[in-house]
Amino acid sequence: MSTPTRSNNFEKSLADLEKIVVQLEQGDLSLDEAMQAFEQGVRLTRSCQQQLDAAEQKVRILLDESQSSEQAGPAE
């Protein structure tokens, strides 16, 4: 099943992003290191956003299916 992998990937990406933010806030990085960290942060942000968008779309589909079956009523 791919769901746990996606969830773990999201959690790891989010944790990595948090580490990058801390590093950048500390200001101890050289300009080149800061730029690399920033670029990696942007990539992680985009990846997380794509995963959230996919999850939201799946939830909407499931809710639409649930509402459709409720409106159809019980099968006779």
C-alpha positions as CSV (number, residue, x, y, z in Angstrom):
1,M,0.0,0.0,0.0
2,S,1.4,3.4,-0.9
3,T,-0.4,5.5,1.7
4,P,2.1,5.0,4.5
5,T,5.0,5.8,2.2
6,R,3.3,9.0,1.1
7,S,2.6,9.9,4.7
8,N,6.1,9.1,5.8
9,N,7.5,11.1,2.8
10,F,5.3,14.1,3.7
11,E,6.3,13.9,7.4
12,K,10.0,13.6,6.5
13,S,9.8,16.5,4.0
14,L,8.1,18.7,6.6
15,A,10.7,17.9,9.2
16,D,13.5,18.6,6.7
17,L,11.8,21.9,5.9
18,E,11.6,22.8,9.5
19,K,15.3,22.1,9.9
20,I,16.1,24.4,7.0
21,V,14.0,27.2,8.4
22,V,15.9,26.9,11.7
23,Q,19.3,27.0,9.9
24,L,18.3,30.0,7.9
25,E,16.9,31.8,10.9
26,Q,20.2,31.2,12.9
27,G,22.1,33.1,10.2
28,D,25.2,30.9,10.5
29,L,25.3,29.8,6.9
30,S,27.4,31.4,4.2
31,L,25.6,33.0,1.4
32,D,26.1,30.0,-0.9
33,E,24.9,27.6,1.8
34,A,21.9,29.8,2.6
35,M,21.0,29.9,-1.1
36,Q,21.3,26.1,-1.4
37,A,19.2,25.6,1.8
38,F,16.6,28.1,0.5
39,E,16.4,26.3,-2.9
40,Q,16.0,23.0,-1.1
41,G,13.3,24.5,1.1
42,V,11.4,25.7,-2.0
43,R,11.5,22.2,-3.5
44,L,10.3,20.7,-0.2
45,T,7.5,23.3,0.1
46,R,6.3,22.5,-3.4
47,S,6.4,18.7,-2.8
48,C,4.5,19.1,0.5
49,Q,1.9,21.3,-1.3
50,Q,1.4,18.8,-4.1
51,Q,0.9,16.0,-1.5
52,L,-1.6,18.2,0.4
53,D,-3.4,19.1,-2.8
54,A,-3.7,15.4,-3.8
55,A,-5.0,14.5,-0.3
56,E,-7.6,17.3,-0.5
57,Q,-8.7,16.1,-3.9
58,K,-9.1,12.5,-2.6
59,V,-11.1,13.8,0.3
60,R,-13.4,15.8,-2.0
61,I,-14.0,12.7,-4.2
62,L,-14.8,10.6,-1.2
63,L,-17.2,13.2,0.2
64,D,-18.9,13.5,-3.2
65,E,-19.2,9.7,-3.4
66,S,-20.6,9.6,0.1
67,Q,-23.1,12.4,-0.6
68,S,-24.2,10.7,-3.9
69,S,-24.9,7.4,-2.2
70,E,-26.8,9.2,0.5
71,Q,-29.0,11.0,-2.0
72,A,-29.7,7.9,-4.0
73,G,-31.2,6.3,-0.9
74,P,-31.2,2.7,0.1
75,A,-31.3,0.1,-2.6
76,E,-34.6,-1.8,-2.7
